Amino acid sequence: MFYRIIAVAAVLAAGLSAQHAAAQEKLKLAIGQRGNWDTSIPELGTQKGIFKKHGLELEMLYTQGSGETIQAVISGSADVGLAAGHTGVMSAFEKGAPVRPISNSMTGADDLYWYVPANSPIKTIQDAGGKAISYSTRGSSTNIAVLGFINYFKVDMKPTPVGGPASSFAQTMSGQVDIGWSSAPLNLQDVKSGRIRILVRQSQVPKYENMTVRINISNLQTIQTRKAALEKFYAAYAETLDWMYSDPDALKRWSEWTQTPLDVATGMRDEFFPKKNLLLERLSGIDDTMADAVEMKFLPKPLEKDKLTEFYKDYYKKP
């Protein structure tokens, strides 16, 4: 009798486990730049068990930048794209692509910086006329930033796509491009050791200080047919973000995952990624975003009011 009870209990436990597994909805994510603090929310939240608690299983694909992220979402290869350049998404929408912004990824421009090797003759951005300055992919926030530098500082540089920070570093140190790009905390140890020098940060262009530069996106089919899954995603994302700014364990996990010294990680988060800039509901600088898109030929003209309403219709609203 005892063994029968144990057997029944085992069957019940297995059944409950199967039910729990079945209850986990899967979302495929395309995430720009592996290891950035602001794009680490799904990874850290998964490690902590927060997304699982909300009934989600995440399949994460890391991309080299917004161009790849947007295409993955448009094609349906990903349900959600993280950290896509705002103007790039706006441009895709204007061309009829089934992609929409669903929340903020990064407002403000504290995290992105451009650098040169320590022995470079380029001392300031004004010395960079005719030099190759890197960005990730067309339509990305780094692409917009580089074009913004050219316009704001009135320096005629040569924008050059190089992919992610690792590729940018390799090409900059080998002389293939003159000015590399990175995102905190990546390469900050090289800055600290004197191997490279920060030349300019995106935040030095005033209009970017309060502009929503990167957004999270989804395709129309996911928005229309998987609203409950997106609601779970928002809840888990927001809970993970709160945990990342309140518990030292989050910094420790991120430090281990990215192999970044803990002291560098702490300083990086506080200086380059104020929590308020990552809140899902943030959205500002829309007029400047459209003006950039027109000036840089991502849009033929600013979107009309009804088009803007359609574009932002599914943007996250804080409960």
C-alpha beads as a LAMMPS data file, in Angstrom:
LAMMPS data file: protein, C-alpha beads

319 atoms
318 bonds

1 atom types
1 bond types

-500.0 500.0 xlo xhi
-500.0 500.0 ylo yhi
-500.0 500.0 zlo zhi

Masses

1 110.0

Atoms # bond

1 1 1 0.000 0.000 0.000
2 1 1 2.844 2.344 0.925
3 1 1 4.523 1.826 -2.440
4 1 1 1.241 2.463 -4.248
5 1 1 0.904 5.814 -2.430
6 1 1 4.464 6.747 -3.428
7 1 1 3.750 5.751 -7.025
8 1 1 0.538 7.809 -7.137
9 1 1 2.360 10.784 -5.618
10 1 1 5.083 10.470 -8.232
11 1 1 2.523 10.379 -11.039
12 1 1 0.743 13.431 -9.613
13 1 1 4.042 15.297 -9.274
14 1 1 4.958 14.449 -12.857
15 1 1 1.559 15.619 -14.015
16 1 1 1.873 18.908 -12.161
17 1 1 5.350 19.386 -13.585
18 1 1 4.065 18.756 -17.107
19 1 1 1.194 21.187 -16.539
20 1 1 3.666 23.819 -15.311
21 1 1 5.892 23.296 -18.348
22 1 1 2.895 23.531 -20.654
23 1 1 1.851 26.770 -18.963
24 1 1 5.138 28.415 -19.920
25 1 1 4.536 30.508 -23.034
26 1 1 7.522 30.940 -25.314
27 1 1 8.566 34.307 -26.670
28 1 1 11.390 34.679 -29.171
29 1 1 13.470 37.804 -28.613
30 1 1 15.917 39.571 -30.937
31 1 1 18.205 41.619 -28.708
32 1 1 20.639 44.268 -29.888
33 1 1 24.152 43.967 -28.458
34 1 1 24.717 41.154 -25.988
35 1 1 26.042 42.294 -22.640
36 1 1 24.795 45.876 -22.559
37 1 1 23.215 46.655 -19.191
38 1 1 19.929 47.819 -20.708
39 1 1 19.654 44.768 -22.975
40 1 1 20.489 42.360 -20.134
41 1 1 17.023 42.509 -18.603
42 1 1 15.762 39.271 -20.245
43 1 1 18.972 37.383 -19.376
44 1 1 19.128 38.486 -15.744
45 1 1 15.383 38.097 -15.272
46 1 1 15.618 34.566 -16.635
47 1 1 18.537 33.742 -14.321
48 1 1 16.531 35.044 -11.365
49 1 1 13.429 33.076 -12.400
50 1 1 11.272 36.175 -12.819
51 1 1 10.119 35.482 -16.373
52 1 1 9.376 31.864 -15.477
53 1 1 7.325 33.071 -12.507
54 1 1 5.242 35.106 -14.953
55 1 1 4.704 32.067 -17.175
56 1 1 7.245 32.876 -19.878
57 1 1 10.098 30.989 -21.467
58 1 1 12.404 33.265 -23.466
59 1 1 14.376 32.245 -26.522
60 1 1 17.058 34.911 -26.982
61 1 1 18.895 35.770 -30.184
62 1 1 21.540 38.498 -29.980
63 1 1 22.014 40.745 -33.011
64 1 1 24.707 43.150 -34.196
65 1 1 22.374 46.134 -34.092
66 1 1 18.987 47.609 -34.880
67 1 1 18.979 46.717 -38.547
68 1 1 19.158 43.005 -37.760
69 1 1 16.743 43.338 -34.848
70 1 1 14.094 45.123 -36.914
71 1 1 14.377 42.624 -39.762
72 1 1 14.012 39.681 -37.369
73 1 1 10.775 41.164 -36.013
74 1 1 9.405 42.093 -39.445
75 1 1 10.052 38.580 -40.769
76 1 1 8.438 36.942 -37.729
77 1 1 11.678 35.237 -36.703
78 1 1 11.324 37.093 -33.402
79 1 1 8.183 38.056 -31.491
80 1 1 9.842 40.973 -29.720
81 1 1 12.887 43.082 -30.574
82 1 1 14.812 44.910 -27.879
83 1 1 16.801 48.143 -28.201
84 1 1 15.902 49.010 -31.793
85 1 1 16.775 52.479 -33.038
86 1 1 13.679 54.678 -32.851
87 1 1 14.173 56.313 -36.249
88 1 1 14.909 52.985 -37.919
89 1 1 11.602 51.559 -36.684
90 1 1 9.778 54.703 -37.741
91 1 1 11.292 54.384 -41.207
92 1 1 10.270 50.723 -41.508
93 1 1 6.715 51.602 -40.423
94 1 1 6.492 54.425 -42.972
95 1 1 7.437 51.929 -45.682
96 1 1 4.569 49.652 -44.622
97 1 1 6.443 47.108 -42.512
98 1 1 4.292 45.261 -39.911
99 1 1 6.342 46.494 -36.945
100 1 1 5.346 48.711 -34.018
101 1 1 7.010 50.119 -30.885
102 1 1 5.674 48.504 -27.718
103 1 1 7.770 50.234 -25.034
104 1 1 10.839 52.251 -24.175
105 1 1 14.241 50.591 -24.124
106 1 1 16.468 53.639 -23.555
107 1 1 15.629 57.306 -23.196
108 1 1 18.557 59.689 -23.035
109 1 1 22.005 59.031 -24.405
110 1 1 24.268 58.451 -21.430
111 1 1 25.548 55.030 -22.457
112 1 1 26.970 55.393 -25.973
113 1 1 30.474 56.718 -26.552
114 1 1 33.060 56.947 -29.335
115 1 1 36.798 56.502 -28.792
116 1 1 40.204 56.477 -30.458
117 1 1 43.401 54.522 -29.716
118 1 1 45.586 56.239 -27.148
119 1 1 48.190 57.191 -29.774
120 1 1 45.671 58.598 -32.257
121 1 1 46.391 62.129 -33.518
122 1 1 42.664 62.839 -33.129
123 1 1 42.431 64.740 -29.838
124 1 1 38.939 66.217 -30.126
125 1 1 35.944 65.685 -32.387
126 1 1 37.001 68.812 -34.278
127 1 1 40.130 66.960 -35.441
128 1 1 38.081 64.218 -37.106
129 1 1 37.306 65.809 -40.473
130 1 1 37.576 63.201 -43.219
131 1 1 38.022 60.365 -40.695
132 1 1 36.010 57.131 -40.621
133 1 1 33.688 57.010 -37.614
134 1 1 31.948 53.735 -36.824
135 1 1 28.355 52.763 -36.094
136 1 1 26.662 49.366 -35.821
137 1 1 24.036 48.985 -38.568
138 1 1 21.921 51.315 -40.688
139 1 1 18.932 52.684 -38.797
140 1 1 20.451 51.971 -35.385
141 1 1 20.763 54.500 -32.574
142 1 1 24.535 54.563 -33.198
143 1 1 23.904 55.428 -36.852
144 1 1 21.673 58.322 -35.812
145 1 1 24.214 59.457 -33.224
146 1 1 27.041 59.588 -35.769
147 1 1 24.936 61.617 -38.195
148 1 1 23.980 63.820 -35.251
149 1 1 27.661 64.441 -34.452
150 1 1 28.337 65.483 -38.043
151 1 1 25.452 67.951 -37.984
152 1 1 25.998 69.327 -34.480
153 1 1 29.778 69.653 -34.509
154 1 1 29.944 70.580 -38.220
155 1 1 32.686 68.029 -38.876
156 1 1 32.581 66.074 -42.134
157 1 1 33.370 62.524 -40.995
158 1 1 32.790 59.271 -42.880
159 1 1 30.077 57.121 -41.201
160 1 1 31.131 53.463 -41.442
161 1 1 29.049 50.392 -40.432
162 1 1 31.125 47.922 -38.408
163 1 1 28.662 45.785 -36.444
164 1 1 28.848 45.371 -32.677
165 1 1 31.320 46.756 -30.126
166 1 1 33.742 43.814 -30.426
167 1 1 33.994 44.232 -34.185
168 1 1 34.272 47.993 -33.781
169 1 1 37.142 47.589 -31.316
170 1 1 39.033 45.205 -33.595
171 1 1 38.647 47.472 -36.615
172 1 1 39.583 50.602 -34.681
173 1 1 42.685 49.139 -33.078
174 1 1 43.826 47.723 -36.431
175 1 1 43.352 51.082 -38.178
176 1 1 40.494 50.032 -40.460
177 1 1 38.389 52.819 -38.954
178 1 1 39.621 55.891 -37.121
179 1 1 36.951 56.194 -34.441
180 1 1 35.296 53.257 -32.707
181 1 1 31.975 53.079 -30.925
182 1 1 31.005 51.299 -27.752
183 1 1 28.371 51.170 -25.064
184 1 1 29.078 51.192 -21.374
185 1 1 30.419 49.091 -19.764
186 1 1 32.109 47.544 -22.804
187 1 1 35.715 48.686 -23.256
188 1 1 35.647 50.874 -20.134
189 1 1 38.535 48.803 -18.778
190 1 1 40.512 49.825 -21.872
191 1 1 39.660 53.446 -21.120
192 1 1 40.785 52.994 -17.515
193 1 1 44.073 51.364 -18.569
194 1 1 44.799 54.124 -21.076
195 1 1 44.617 51.906 -24.145
196 1 1 41.875 54.053 -25.675
197 1 1 40.532 57.577 -25.118
198 1 1 36.855 58.588 -25.128
199 1 1 36.435 61.180 -27.858
200 1 1 32.753 61.999 -27.614
201 1 1 29.529 60.777 -25.987
202 1 1 26.103 60.971 -27.569
203 1 1 24.878 62.936 -24.552
204 1 1 27.104 65.842 -25.655
205 1 1 24.512 66.601 -28.324
206 1 1 21.854 68.433 -26.245
207 1 1 18.749 67.186 -28.048
208 1 1 19.566 63.566 -27.194
209 1 1 19.539 64.152 -23.433
210 1 1 15.805 63.474 -23.146
211 1 1 15.079 61.685 -26.416
212 1 1 13.787 58.114 -26.537
213 1 1 16.581 56.735 -28.702
214 1 1 15.914 52.981 -28.490
215 1 1 12.586 51.194 -28.277
216 1 1 11.284 47.668 -27.844
217 1 1 9.233 46.465 -30.791
218 1 1 6.949 43.691 -31.960
219 1 1 5.257 42.653 -35.166
220 1 1 1.556 43.190 -35.758
221 1 1 0.690 39.500 -35.658
222 1 1 2.177 39.084 -32.194
223 1 1 0.473 42.268 -30.960
224 1 1 -2.887 41.160 -32.315
225 1 1 -2.797 37.478 -31.351
226 1 1 -0.542 37.271 -28.271
227 1 1 -1.549 40.225 -26.141
228 1 1 -1.576 38.121 -22.952
229 1 1 2.001 36.993 -23.577
230 1 1 3.122 40.597 -24.080
231 1 1 1.361 41.608 -20.848
232 1 1 3.330 38.902 -19.030
233 1 1 6.497 40.162 -20.681
234 1 1 5.872 43.727 -19.500
235 1 1 5.225 42.580 -15.943
236 1 1 8.344 40.412 -15.805
237 1 1 10.470 43.092 -17.487
238 1 1 9.371 45.778 -15.000
239 1 1 9.919 43.462 -12.030
240 1 1 13.378 42.548 -13.290
241 1 1 14.270 46.213 -13.750
242 1 1 13.242 46.996 -10.150
243 1 1 15.366 44.091 -8.916
244 1 1 18.397 45.202 -10.992
245 1 1 18.431 48.572 -9.204
246 1 1 17.653 47.352 -5.686
247 1 1 19.564 44.108 -5.138
248 1 1 23.400 43.824 -5.272
249 1 1 22.905 40.257 -6.479
250 1 1 21.782 41.599 -9.862
251 1 1 25.047 43.485 -10.371
252 1 1 26.984 40.415 -9.243
253 1 1 25.149 38.197 -11.745
254 1 1 25.656 40.709 -14.535
255 1 1 29.336 41.063 -13.631
256 1 1 29.835 37.291 -13.823
257 1 1 27.843 36.954 -17.045
258 1 1 29.786 39.677 -18.866
259 1 1 33.097 39.031 -17.070
260 1 1 33.210 42.655 -15.940
261 1 1 34.868 43.534 -12.601
262 1 1 32.200 44.272 -10.012
263 1 1 33.544 47.754 -9.227
264 1 1 33.384 48.682 -12.917
265 1 1 29.855 47.257 -13.126
266 1 1 28.651 49.354 -10.183
267 1 1 30.091 52.599 -11.509
268 1 1 28.802 51.828 -14.995
269 1 1 25.212 51.329 -13.902
270 1 1 25.071 54.489 -11.821
271 1 1 26.828 56.798 -14.305
272 1 1 25.625 55.520 -17.666
273 1 1 22.223 53.926 -16.975
274 1 1 19.948 55.910 -14.626
275 1 1 16.945 53.713 -13.917
276 1 1 14.492 56.393 -15.039
277 1 1 15.910 56.138 -18.557
278 1 1 14.960 52.460 -18.820
279 1 1 11.350 52.588 -17.615
280 1 1 8.930 50.937 -20.039
281 1 1 6.593 53.927 -20.225
282 1 1 9.203 56.588 -21.121
283 1 1 8.577 58.286 -24.463
284 1 1 9.854 61.748 -25.353
285 1 1 11.544 63.751 -28.081
286 1 1 9.227 62.493 -30.830
287 1 1 9.444 65.704 -32.872
288 1 1 13.244 65.657 -32.729
289 1 1 13.227 61.972 -33.654
290 1 1 11.149 62.691 -36.755
291 1 1 13.284 65.704 -37.641
292 1 1 16.386 63.499 -37.459
293 1 1 14.701 60.861 -39.587
294 1 1 13.802 63.392 -42.280
295 1 1 17.175 65.121 -42.245
296 1 1 18.968 61.797 -42.490
297 1 1 16.584 60.500 -45.172
298 1 1 14.973 57.748 -43.114
299 1 1 11.628 59.506 -43.673
300 1 1 10.543 61.608 -46.691
301 1 1 8.607 63.941 -44.345
302 1 1 7.349 63.971 -40.730
303 1 1 4.532 61.526 -40.023
304 1 1 1.053 63.029 -39.959
305 1 1 -0.871 63.027 -36.680
306 1 1 -3.035 60.041 -37.626
307 1 1 0.046 58.069 -38.646
308 1 1 1.756 58.893 -35.366
309 1 1 -1.339 57.750 -33.485
310 1 1 -1.283 54.469 -35.386
311 1 1 2.464 54.057 -34.855
312 1 1 2.320 54.461 -31.060
313 1 1 -1.093 52.836 -30.552
314 1 1 0.341 49.774 -28.826
315 1 1 3.002 51.588 -26.800
316 1 1 3.149 50.515 -23.155
317 1 1 1.041 52.448 -20.685
318 1 1 1.822 52.078 -17.014
319 1 1 -1.098 50.349 -15.203

Bonds

1 1 1 2
2 1 2 3
3 1 3 4
4 1 4 5
5 1 5 6
6 1 6 7
7 1 7 8
8 1 8 9
9 1 9 10
10 1 10 11
11 1 11 12
12 1 12 13
13 1 13 14
14 1 14 15
15 1 15 16
16 1 16 17
17 1 17 18
18 1 18 19
19 1 19 20
20 1 20 21
21 1 21 22
22 1 22 23
23 1 23 24
24 1 24 25
25 1 25 26
26 1 26 27
27 1 27 28
28 1 28 29
29 1 29 30
30 1 30 31
31 1 31 32
32 1 32 33
33 1 33 34
34 1 34 35
35 1 35 36
36 1 36 37
37 1 37 38
38 1 38 39
39 1 39 40
40 1 40 41
41 1 41 42
42 1 42 43
43 1 43 44
44 1 44 45
45 1 45 46
46 1 46 47
47 1 47 48
48 1 48 49
49 1 49 50
50 1 50 51
51 1 51 52
52 1 52 53
53 1 53 54
54 1 54 55
55 1 55 56
56 1 56 57
57 1 57 58
58 1 58 59
59 1 59 60
60 1 60 61
61 1 61 62
62 1 62 63
63 1 63 64
64 1 64 65
65 1 65 66
66 1 66 67
67 1 67 68
68 1 68 69
69 1 69 70
70 1 70 71
71 1 71 72
72 1 72 73
73 1 73 74
74 1 74 75
75 1 75 76
76 1 76 77
77 1 77 78
78 1 78 79
79 1 79 80
80 1 80 81
81 1 81 82
82 1 82 83
83 1 83 84
84 1 84 85
85 1 85 86
86 1 86 87
87 1 87 88
88 1 88 89
89 1 89 90
90 1 90 91
91 1 91 92
92 1 92 93
93 1 93 94
94 1 94 95
95 1 95 96
96 1 96 97
97 1 97 98
98 1 98 99
99 1 99 100
100 1 100 101
101 1 101 102
102 1 102 103
103 1 103 104
104 1 104 105
105 1 105 106
106 1 106 107
107 1 107 108
108 1 108 109
109 1 109 110
110 1 110 111
111 1 111 112
112 1 112 113
113 1 113 114
114 1 114 115
115 1 115 116
116 1 116 117
117 1 117 118
118 1 118 119
119 1 119 120
120 1 120 121
121 1 121 122
122 1 122 123
123 1 123 124
124 1 124 125
125 1 125 126
126 1 126 127
127 1 127 128
128 1 128 129
129 1 129 130
130 1 130 131
131 1 131 132
132 1 132 133
133 1 133 134
134 1 134 135
135 1 135 136
136 1 136 137
137 1 137 138
138 1 138 139
139 1 139 140
140 1 140 141
141 1 141 142
142 1 142 143
143 1 143 144
144 1 144 145
145 1 145 146
146 1 146 147
147 1 147 148
148 1 148 149
149 1 149 150
150 1 150 151
151 1 151 152
152 1 152 153
153 1 153 154
154 1 154 155
155 1 155 156
156 1 156 157
157 1 157 158
158 1 158 159
159 1 159 160
160 1 160 161
161 1 161 162
162 1 162 163
163 1 163 164
164 1 164 165
165 1 165 166
166 1 166 167
167 1 167 168
168 1 168 169
169 1 169 170
170 1 170 171
171 1 171 172
172 1 172 173
173 1 173 174
174 1 174 175
175 1 175 176
176 1 176 177
177 1 177 178
178 1 178 179
179 1 179 180
180 1 180 181
181 1 181 182
182 1 182 183
183 1 183 184
184 1 184 185
185 1 185 186
186 1 186 187
187 1 187 188
188 1 188 189
189 1 189 190
190 1 190 191
191 1 191 192
192 1 192 193
193 1 193 194
194 1 194 195
195 1 195 196
196 1 196 197
197 1 197 198
198 1 198 199
199 1 199 200
200 1 200 201
201 1 201 202
202 1 202 203
203 1 203 204
204 1 204 205
205 1 205 206
206 1 206 207
207 1 207 208
208 1 208 209
209 1 209 210
210 1 210 211
211 1 211 212
212 1 212 213
213 1 213 214
214 1 214 215
215 1 215 216
216 1 216 217
217 1 217 218
218 1 218 219
219 1 219 220
220 1 220 221
221 1 221 222
222 1 222 223
223 1 223 224
224 1 224 225
225 1 225 226
226 1 226 227
227 1 227 228
228 1 228 229
229 1 229 230
230 1 230 231
231 1 231 232
232 1 232 233
233 1 233 234
234 1 234 235
235 1 235 236
236 1 236 237
237 1 237 238
238 1 238 239
239 1 239 240
240 1 240 241
241 1 241 242
242 1 242 243
243 1 243 244
244 1 244 245
245 1 245 246
246 1 246 247
247 1 247 248
248 1 248 249
249 1 249 250
250 1 250 251
251 1 251 252
252 1 252 253
253 1 253 254
254 1 254 255
255 1 255 256
256 1 256 257
257 1 257 258
258 1 258 259
259 1 259 260
260 1 260 261
261 1 261 262
262 1 262 263
263 1 263 264
264 1 264 265
265 1 265 266
266 1 266 267
267 1 267 268
268 1 268 269
269 1 269 270
270 1 270 271
271 1 271 272
272 1 272 273
273 1 273 274
274 1 274 275
275 1 275 276
276 1 276 277
277 1 277 278
278 1 278 279
279 1 279 280
280 1 280 281
281 1 281 282
282 1 282 283
283 1 283 284
284 1 284 285
285 1 285 286
286 1 286 287
287 1 287 288
288 1 288 289
289 1 289 290
290 1 290 291
291 1 291 292
292 1 292 293
293 1 293 294
294 1 294 295
295 1 295 296
296 1 296 297
297 1 297 298
298 1 298 299
299 1 299 300
300 1 300 301
301 1 301 302
302 1 302 303
303 1 303 304
304 1 304 305
305 1 305 306
306 1 306 307
307 1 307 308
308 1 308 309
309 1 309 310
310 1 310 311
311 1 311 312
312 1 312 313
313 1 313 314
314 1 314 315
315 1 315 316
316 1 316 317
317 1 317 318
318 1 318 319
